Amino acid sequence: MAVLKLSKHDENREIEFELKYLLSLTTRQRFQMMFKKTQEMRRLAGKYGYGKTTQIIKRT
Protein backbone atom coordinates (compact mmCIF):
# COMPACT_ATOMS: atom_id res chain seq x y z
CA MET A 1 0.00 0.00 0.00
CA ALA A 2 1.36 3.38 -0.99
CA VAL A 3 1.63 6.35 1.35
CA LEU A 4 0.83 9.88 0.24
CA LYS A 5 3.29 12.53 1.43
CA LEU A 6 2.53 16.18 0.75
CA SER A 7 4.47 19.27 1.76
CA LYS A 8 1.23 21.27 2.03
CA HIS A 9 -2.35 20.24 2.73
CA ASP A 10 -4.04 19.49 -0.59
CA GLU A 11 -7.51 17.99 -0.25
CA ASN A 12 -7.91 17.39 -3.99
CA ARG A 13 -4.73 15.33 -4.21
CA GLU A 14 -5.75 13.36 -1.11
CA ILE A 15 -9.11 12.50 -2.66
CA GLU A 16 -7.47 11.60 -5.98
CA PHE A 17 -5.02 9.33 -4.14
CA GLU A 18 -7.83 7.59 -2.25
CA LEU A 19 -9.88 7.06 -5.41
CA LYS A 20 -6.91 5.60 -7.29
CA TYR A 21 -6.28 3.21 -4.42
CA LEU A 22 -9.92 2.12 -4.19
CA LEU A 23 -10.12 1.62 -7.96
CA SER A 24 -7.04 -0.61 -7.82
CA LEU A 25 -8.90 -3.03 -5.52
CA THR A 26 -11.21 -5.78 -6.68
CA THR A 27 -14.85 -5.73 -5.66
CA ARG A 28 -14.17 -8.59 -3.25
CA GLN A 29 -11.32 -6.66 -1.59
CA ARG A 30 -13.50 -3.57 -1.19
CA PHE A 31 -16.27 -5.57 0.45
CA GLN A 32 -13.77 -7.30 2.74
CA MET A 33 -12.46 -3.89 3.84
CA MET A 34 -16.02 -2.68 4.42
CA PHE A 35 -16.94 -5.74 6.53
CA LYS A 36 -13.71 -5.47 8.51
CA LYS A 37 -14.38 -1.79 9.30
CA THR A 38 -17.98 -2.58 10.24
CA GLN A 39 -16.81 -5.21 12.72
CA GLU A 40 -14.23 -2.79 14.13
CA MET A 41 -16.85 -0.05 14.57
CA ARG A 42 -19.29 -2.44 16.27
CA ARG A 43 -16.55 -3.65 18.62
CA LEU A 44 -15.56 -0.09 19.53
CA ALA A 45 -19.20 0.97 19.95
CA GLY A 46 -19.81 -1.91 22.34
CA LYS A 47 -16.60 -1.20 24.23
CA TYR A 48 -17.51 2.44 24.83
CA GLY A 49 -21.16 1.99 25.78
CA TYR A 50 -23.04 2.11 22.50
CA GLY A 51 -23.82 -1.56 22.20
CA LYS A 52 -27.25 -3.11 22.00
CA THR A 53 -30.31 -0.93 22.11
CA THR A 54 -32.15 -0.83 25.39
CA GLN A 55 -34.47 -3.74 25.95
CA ILE A 56 -38.03 -3.46 27.19
CA ILE A 57 -38.53 -5.49 30.34
CA LYS A 58 -41.96 -7.02 30.77
CA ARG A 59 -43.34 -6.32 34.23
CA THR A 60 -45.40 -8.99 35.89
SEFIZA-3560 file (N, C-alpha, C; in Angstrom, 3 decimals):
REM SEFIZA-3560
<numar><xx>0.850</xx><yy>-1.179</yy><zz>0.000</zz><atom>N</atom></numar>
<numar><xx>0.000</xx><yy>0.000</yy><zz>0.000</zz><atom>CA</atom></numar>
<numar><xx>0.890</xx><yy>1.235</yy><zz>0.000</zz><atom>C</atom></numar>
<numar><xx>0.586</xx><yy>2.160</yy><zz>-0.871</zz><atom>N</atom></numar>
<numar><xx>1.361</xx><yy>3.383</yy><zz>-0.995</zz><atom>CA</atom></numar>
<numar><xx>0.963</xx><yy>4.384</yy><zz>0.084</zz><atom>C</atom></numar>
<numar><xx>1.879</xx><yy>5.300</yy><zz>0.362</zz><atom>N</atom></numar>
<numar><xx>1.633</xx><yy>6.348</yy><zz>1.348</zz><atom>CA</atom></numar>
<numar><xx>1.769</xx><yy>7.689</yy><zz>0.642</zz><atom>C</atom></numar>
<numar><xx>0.813</xx><yy>8.554</yy><zz>0.849</zz><atom>N</atom></numar>
<numar><xx>0.829</xx><yy>9.877</yy><zz>0.238</zz><atom>CA</atom></numar>
<numar><xx>1.542</xx><yy>10.848</yy><zz>1.169</zz><atom>C</atom></numar>
<numar><xx>2.570</xx><yy>11.515</yy><zz>0.645</zz><atom>N</atom></numar>
<numar><xx>3.291</xx><yy>12.525</yy><zz>1.428</zz><atom>CA</atom></numar>
<numar><xx>3.203</xx><yy>13.849</yy><zz>0.678</zz><atom>C</atom></numar>
<numar><xx>2.673</xx><yy>14.850</yy><zz>1.348</zz><atom>N</atom></numar>
<numar><xx>2.528</xx><yy>16.176</yy><zz>0.755</zz><atom>CA</atom></numar>
<numar><xx>3.227</xx><yy>17.205</yy><zz>1.624</zz><atom>C</atom></numar>
<numar><xx>3.835</xx><yy>18.206</yy><zz>0.985</zz><atom>N</atom></numar>
<numar><xx>4.475</xx><yy>19.268</yy><zz>1.759</zz><atom>CA</atom></numar>
<numar><xx>3.430</xx><yy>20.231</yy><zz>2.318</zz><atom>C</atom></numar>
<numar><xx>2.333</xx><yy>20.420</yy><zz>1.586</zz><atom>N</atom></numar>
<numar><xx>1.231</xx><yy>21.272</yy><zz>2.027</zz><atom>CA</atom></numar>
<numar><xx>-0.063</xx><yy>20.470</yy><zz>1.973</zz><atom>C</atom></numar>
<numar><xx>-1.038</xx><yy>20.891</yy><zz>2.749</zz><atom>N</atom></numar>
<numar><xx>-2.352</xx><yy>20.238</yy><zz>2.731</zz><atom>CA</atom></numar>
<numar><xx>-3.016</xx><yy>20.478</yy><zz>1.380</zz><atom>C</atom></numar>
<numar><xx>-3.380</xx><yy>19.394</yy><zz>0.705</zz><atom>N</atom></numar>
<numar><xx>-4.044</xx><yy>19.492</yy><zz>-0.592</zz><atom>CA</atom></numar>
<numar><xx>-5.158</xx><yy>18.451</yy><zz>-0.640</zz><atom>C</atom></numar>
<numar><xx>-6.363</xx><yy>18.896</yy><zz>-0.345</zz><atom>N</atom></numar>
<numar><xx>-7.508</xx><yy>17.988</yy><zz>-0.250</zz><atom>CA</atom></numar>
<numar><xx>-7.791</xx><yy>17.286</yy><zz>-1.573</zz><atom>C</atom></numar>
<numar><xx>-7.637</xx><yy>17.998</yy><zz>-2.686</zz><atom>N</atom></numar>
<numar><xx>-7.907</xx><yy>17.395</yy><zz>-3.994</zz><atom>CA</atom></numar>
<numar><xx>-6.954</xx><yy>16.243</yy><zz>-4.287</zz><atom>C</atom></numar>
<numar><xx>-5.696</xx><yy>16.418</yy><zz>-3.978</zz><atom>N</atom></numar>
<numar><xx>-4.729</xx><yy>15.334</yy><zz>-4.206</zz><atom>CA</atom></numar>
<numar><xx>-4.980</xx><yy>14.164</yy><zz>-3.271</zz><atom>C</atom></numar>
<numar><xx>-5.421</xx><yy>14.441</yy><zz>-2.045</zz><atom>N</atom></numar>
<numar><xx>-5.747</xx><yy>13.359</yy><zz>-1.108</zz><atom>CA</atom></numar>
<numar><xx>-6.912</xx><yy>12.530</yy><zz>-1.636</zz><atom>C</atom></numar>
<numar><xx>-7.945</xx><yy>13.200</yy><zz>-2.125</zz><atom>N</atom></numar>
<numar><xx>-9.115</xx><yy>12.500</yy><zz>-2.664</zz><atom>CA</atom></numar>
<numar><xx>-8.724</xx><yy>11.696</yy><zz>-3.900</zz><atom>C</atom></numar>
<numar><xx>-7.934</xx><yy>12.297</yy><zz>-4.772</zz><atom>N</atom></numar>
<numar><xx>-7.474</xx><yy>11.601</yy><zz>-5.976</zz><atom>CA</atom></numar>
<numar><xx>-6.672</xx><yy>10.351</yy><zz>-5.616</zz><atom>C</atom></numar>
<numar><xx>-5.818</xx><yy>10.463</yy><zz>-4.611</zz><atom>N</atom></numar>
<numar><xx>-5.021</xx><yy>9.330</yy><zz>-4.144</zz><atom>CA</atom></numar>
<numar><xx>-5.921</xx><yy>8.215</yy><zz>-3.617</zz><atom>C</atom></numar>
<numar><xx>-6.904</xx><yy>8.576</yy><zz>-2.802</zz><atom>N</atom></numar>
<numar><xx>-7.835</xx><yy>7.588</yy><zz>-2.247</zz><atom>CA</atom></numar>
<numar><xx>-8.621</xx><yy>6.888</yy><zz>-3.354</zz><atom>C</atom></numar>
<numar><xx>-9.106</xx><yy>7.653</yy><zz>-4.317</zz><atom>N</atom></numar>
<numar><xx>-9.881</xx><yy>7.059</yy><zz>-5.408</zz><atom>CA</atom></numar>
<numar><xx>-9.036</xx><yy>6.112</yy><zz>-6.253</zz><atom>C</atom></numar>
<numar><xx>-7.799</xx><yy>6.494</yy><zz>-6.535</zz><atom>N</atom></numar>
<numar><xx>-6.911</xx><yy>5.604</yy><zz>-7.293</zz><atom>CA</atom></numar>
<numar><xx>-6.686</xx><yy>4.306</yy><zz>-6.535</zz><atom>C</atom></numar>
<numar><xx>-6.489</xx><yy>4.415</yy><zz>-5.231</zz><atom>N</atom></numar>
<numar><xx>-6.276</xx><yy>3.215</yy><zz>-4.417</zz><atom>CA</atom></numar>
<numar><xx>-7.513</xx><yy>2.322</yy><zz>-4.442</zz><atom>C</atom></numar>
<numar><xx>-8.688</xx><yy>2.909</yy><zz>-4.214</zz><atom>N</atom></numar>
<numar><xx>-9.915</xx><yy>2.115</yy><zz>-4.192</zz><atom>CA</atom></numar>
<numar><xx>-10.211</xx><yy>1.486</yy><zz>-5.550</zz><atom>C</atom></numar>
<numar><xx>-9.903</xx><yy>2.182</yy><zz>-6.630</zz><atom>N</atom></numar>
<numar><xx>-10.121</xx><yy>1.623</yy><zz>-7.963</zz><atom>CA</atom></numar>
<numar><xx>-9.150</xx><yy>0.492</yy><zz>-8.276</zz><atom>C</atom></numar>
<numar><xx>-8.015</xx><yy>0.463</yy><zz>-7.596</zz><atom>N</atom></numar>
<numar><xx>-7.045</xx><yy>-0.609</yy><zz>-7.825</zz><atom>CA</atom></numar>
<numar><xx>-7.469</xx><yy>-1.908</yy><zz>-7.150</zz><atom>C</atom></numar>
<numar><xx>-8.436</xx><yy>-1.843</yy><zz>-6.229</zz><atom>N</atom></numar>
<numar><xx>-8.900</xx><yy>-3.034</yy><zz>-5.520</zz><atom>CA</atom></numar>
<numar><xx>-9.992</xx><yy>-3.742</yy><zz>-6.315</zz><atom>C</atom></numar>
<numar><xx>-10.102</xx><yy>-5.037</yy><zz>-6.083</zz><atom>N</atom></numar>
<numar><xx>-11.209</xx><yy>-5.781</yy><zz>-6.679</zz><atom>CA</atom></numar>
<numar><xx>-12.461</xx><yy>-5.523</yy><zz>-5.847</zz><atom>C</atom></numar>
<numar><xx>-13.595</xx><yy>-5.889</yy><zz>-6.396</zz><atom>N</atom></numar>
<numar><xx>-14.850</xx><yy>-5.727</yy><zz>-5.664</zz><atom>CA</atom></numar>
<numar><xx>-14.810</xx><yy>-6.527</yy><zz>-4.375</zz><atom>C</atom></numar>
<numar><xx>-14.281</xx><yy>-7.741</yy><zz>-4.435</zz><atom>N</atom></numar>
<numar><xx>-14.175</xx><yy>-8.591</yy><zz>-3.246</zz><atom>CA</atom></numar>
<numar><xx>-13.318</xx><yy>-7.920</yy><zz>-2.168</zz><atom>C</atom></numar>
<numar><xx>-12.204</xx><yy>-7.325</yy><zz>-2.560</zz><atom>N</atom></numar>
<numar><xx>-11.325</xx><yy>-6.660</yy><zz>-1.591</zz><atom>CA</atom></numar>
<numar><xx>-12.020</xx><yy>-5.468</yy><zz>-0.947</zz><atom>C</atom></numar>
<numar><xx>-12.777</xx><yy>-4.722</yy><zz>-1.739</zz><atom>N</atom></numar>
<numar><xx>-13.496</xx><yy>-3.568</yy><zz>-1.190</zz><atom>CA</atom></numar>
<numar><xx>-14.546</xx><yy>-4.003</yy><zz>-0.176</zz><atom>C</atom></numar>
<numar><xx>-15.272</xx><yy>-5.071</yy><zz>-0.489</zz><atom>N</atom></numar>
<numar><xx>-16.271</xx><yy>-5.574</yy><zz>0.451</zz><atom>CA</atom></numar>
<numar><xx>-15.612</xx><yy>-6.122</yy><zz>1.710</zz><atom>C</atom></numar>
<numar><xx>-14.473</xx><yy>-6.798</yy><zz>1.565</zz><atom>N</atom></numar>
<numar><xx>-13.766</xx><yy>-7.301</yy><zz>2.741</zz><atom>CA</atom></numar>
<numar><xx>-13.339</xx><yy>-6.151</yy><zz>3.643</zz><atom>C</atom></numar>
<numar><xx>-12.840</xx><yy>-5.070</yy><zz>3.048</zz><atom>N</atom></numar>
<numar><xx>-12.465</xx><yy>-3.891</yy><zz>3.838</zz><atom>CA</atom></numar>
<numar><xx>-13.679</xx><yy>-3.312</yy><zz>4.555</zz><atom>C</atom></numar>
<numar><xx>-14.801</xx><yy>-3.240</yy><zz>3.845</zz><atom>N</atom></numar>
<numar><xx>-16.023</xx><yy>-2.682</yy><zz>4.423</zz><atom>CA</atom></numar>
<numar><xx>-16.498</xx><yy>-3.528</yy><zz>5.601</zz><atom>C</atom></numar>
<numar><xx>-16.507</xx><yy>-4.862</yy><zz>5.442</zz><atom>N</atom></numar>
<numar><xx>-16.943</xx><yy>-5.739</yy><zz>6.526</zz><atom>CA</atom></numar>
<numar><xx>-15.991</xx><yy>-5.666</yy><zz>7.715</zz><atom>C</atom></numar>
<numar><xx>-14.695</xx><yy>-5.569</yy><zz>7.435</zz><atom>N</atom></numar>
<numar><xx>-13.706</xx><yy>-5.467</yy><zz>8.514</zz><atom>CA</atom></numar>
<numar><xx>-13.918</xx><yy>-4.181</yy><zz>9.316</zz><atom>C</atom></numar>
<numar><xx>-14.138</xx><yy>-3.068</yy><zz>8.617</zz><atom>N</atom></numar>
<numar><xx>-14.376</xx><yy>-1.790</yy><zz>9.298</zz><atom>CA</atom></numar>
<numar><xx>-15.683</xx><yy>-1.811</yy><zz>10.086</zz><atom>C</atom></numar>
<numar><xx>-16.703</xx><yy>-2.467</yy><zz>9.536</zz><atom>N</atom></numar>
<numar><xx>-17.979</xx><yy>-2.580</yy><zz>10.238</zz><atom>CA</atom></numar>
<numar><xx>-17.800</xx><yy>-3.332</yy><zz>11.545</zz><atom>C</atom></numar>
<numar><xx>-17.064</xx><yy>-4.439</yy><zz>11.503</zz><atom>N</atom></numar>
<numar><xx>-16.806</xx><yy>-5.211</yy><zz>12.719</zz><atom>CA</atom></numar>
<numar><xx>-16.018</xx><yy>-4.382</yy><zz>13.726</zz><atom>C</atom></numar>
<numar><xx>-15.033</xx><yy>-3.634</yy><zz>13.243</zz><atom>N</atom></numar>
<numar><xx>-14.231</xx><yy>-2.789</yy><zz>14.129</zz><atom>CA</atom></numar>
<numar><xx>-15.099</xx><yy>-1.717</yy><zz>14.790</zz><atom>C</atom></numar>
<numar><xx>-15.981</xx><yy>-1.088</yy><zz>14.020</zz><atom>N</atom></numar>
<numar><xx>-16.850</xx><yy>-0.045</yy><zz>14.568</zz><atom>CA</atom></numar>
<numar><xx>-17.823</xx><yy>-0.620</yy><zz>15.587</zz><atom>C</atom></numar>
<numar><xx>-18.372</xx><yy>-1.808</yy><zz>15.315</zz><atom>N</atom></numar>
<numar><xx>-19.288</xx><yy>-2.441</yy><zz>16.268</zz><atom>CA</atom></numar>
<numar><xx>-18.562</xx><yy>-2.789</yy><zz>17.559</zz><atom>C</atom></numar>
<numar><xx>-17.329</xx><yy>-3.293</yy><zz>17.437</zz><atom>N</atom></numar>
<numar><xx>-16.547</xx><yy>-3.647</yy><zz>18.624</zz><atom>CA</atom></numar>
<numar><xx>-16.267</xx><yy>-2.400</yy><zz>19.462</zz><atom>C</atom></numar>
<numar><xx>-15.855</xx><yy>-1.323</yy><zz>18.809</zz><atom>N</atom></numar>
<numar><xx>-15.564</xx><yy>-0.087</yy><zz>19.534</zz><atom>CA</atom></numar>
<numar><xx>-16.828</xx><yy>0.515</yy><zz>20.147</zz><atom>C</atom></numar>
<numar><xx>-17.941</xx><yy>0.447</yy><zz>19.427</zz><atom>N</atom></numar>
<numar><xx>-19.202</xx><yy>0.974</yy><zz>19.954</zz><atom>CA</atom></numar>
<numar><xx>-19.614</xx><yy>0.204</yy><zz>21.199</zz><atom>C</atom></numar>
<numar><xx>-19.470</xx><yy>-1.104</yy><zz>21.174</zz><atom>N</atom></numar>
<numar><xx>-19.806</xx><yy>-1.914</yy><zz>22.344</zz><atom>CA</atom></numar>
<numar><xx>-18.869</xx><yy>-1.651</yy><zz>23.502</zz><atom>C</atom></numar>
<numar><xx>-17.609</xx><yy>-1.440</yy><zz>23.193</zz><atom>N</atom></numar>
<numar><xx>-16.602</xx><yy>-1.201</yy><zz>24.231</zz><atom>CA</atom></numar>
<numar><xx>-16.854</xx><yy>0.117</yy><zz>24.960</zz><atom>C</atom></numar>
<numar><xx>-17.331</xx><yy>1.119</yy><zz>24.235</zz><atom>N</atom></numar>
<numar><xx>-17.509</xx><yy>2.438</yy><zz>24.826</zz><atom>CA</atom></numar>
<numar><xx>-18.965</xx><yy>2.777</yy><zz>25.129</zz><atom>C</atom></numar>
<numar><xx>-19.817</xx><yy>1.765</yy><zz>25.271</zz><atom>N</atom></numar>
<numar><xx>-21.160</xx><yy>1.989</yy><zz>25.780</zz><atom>CA</atom></numar>
<numar><xx>-22.250</xx><yy>2.204</yy><zz>24.765</zz><atom>C</atom></numar>
<numar><xx>-22.002</xx><yy>1.942</yy><zz>23.509</zz><atom>N</atom></numar>
<numar><xx>-23.038</xx><yy>2.112</yy><zz>22.497</zz><atom>CA</atom></numar>
<numar><xx>-23.362</xx><yy>0.770</yy><zz>21.856</zz><atom>C</atom></numar>
<numar><xx>-23.577</xx><yy>-0.208</yy><zz>22.673</zz><atom>N</atom></numar>
<numar><xx>-23.824</xx><yy>-1.563</yy><zz>22.196</zz><atom>CA</atom></numar>
<numar><xx>-25.254</xx><yy>-1.783</yy><zz>21.775</zz><atom>C</atom></numar>
<numar><xx>-25.887</xx><yy>-2.760</yy><zz>22.363</zz><atom>N</atom></numar>
<numar><xx>-27.255</xx><yy>-3.105</yy><zz>21.999</zz><atom>CA</atom></numar>
<numar><xx>-28.207</xx><yy>-1.997</yy><zz>22.440</zz><atom>C</atom></numar>
<numar><xx>-29.294</xx><yy>-1.903</yy><zz>21.711</zz><atom>N</atom></numar>
<numar><xx>-30.311</xx><yy>-0.933</yy><zz>22.106</zz><atom>CA</atom></numar>
<numar><xx>-30.940</xx><yy>-1.391</yy><zz>23.411</zz><atom>C</atom></numar>
<numar><xx>-31.538</xx><yy>-0.474</yy><zz>24.106</zz><atom>N</atom></numar>
<numar><xx>-32.151</xx><yy>-0.832</yy><zz>25.387</zz><atom>CA</atom></numar>
<numar><xx>-33.286</xx><yy>-1.807</yy><zz>25.153</zz><atom>C</atom></numar>
<numar><xx>-33.428</xx><yy>-2.725</yy><zz>26.076</zz><atom>N</atom></numar>
<numar><xx>-34.469</xx><yy>-3.738</yy><zz>25.952</zz><atom>CA</atom></numar>
<numar><xx>-35.638</xx><yy>-3.371</yy><zz>26.853</zz><atom>C</atom></numar>
<numar><xx>-36.826</xx><yy>-3.690</yy><zz>26.393</zz><atom>N</atom></numar>
<numar><xx>-38.025</xx><yy>-3.455</yy><zz>27.194</zz><atom>CA</atom></numar>
<numar><xx>-38.220</xx><yy>-4.664</yy><zz>28.097</zz><atom>C</atom></numar>
<numar><xx>-38.350</xx><yy>-4.408</yy><zz>29.372</zz><atom>N</atom></numar>
<numar><xx>-38.530</xx><yy>-5.486</yy><zz>30.339</zz><atom>CA</atom></numar>
<numar><xx>-40.011</xx><yy>-5.595</yy><zz>30.659</zz><atom>C</atom></numar>
<numar><xx>-40.543</xx><yy>-6.788</yy><zz>30.493</zz><atom>N</atom></numar>
<numar><xx>-41.957</xx><yy>-7.018</yy><zz>30.767</zz><atom>CA</atom></numar>
<numar><xx>-42.157</xx><yy>-7.106</yy><zz>32.274</zz><atom>C</atom></numar>
<numar><xx>-43.050</xx><yy>-6.299</yy><zz>32.790</zz><atom>N</atom></numar>
<numar><xx>-43.335</xx><yy>-6.318</yy><zz>34.228</zz><atom>CA</atom></numar>
<numar><xx>-44.482</xx><yy>-7.278</yy><zz>34.496</zz><atom>C</atom></numar>
<numar><xx>-44.326</xx><yy>-8.043</yy><zz>35.543</zz><atom>N</atom></numar>
<numar><xx>-45.397</xx><yy>-8.993</yy><zz>35.889</zz><atom>CA</atom></numar>
<numar><xx>-46.096</xx><yy>-8.579</yy><zz>37.150</zz><atom>C</atom></numar>
//
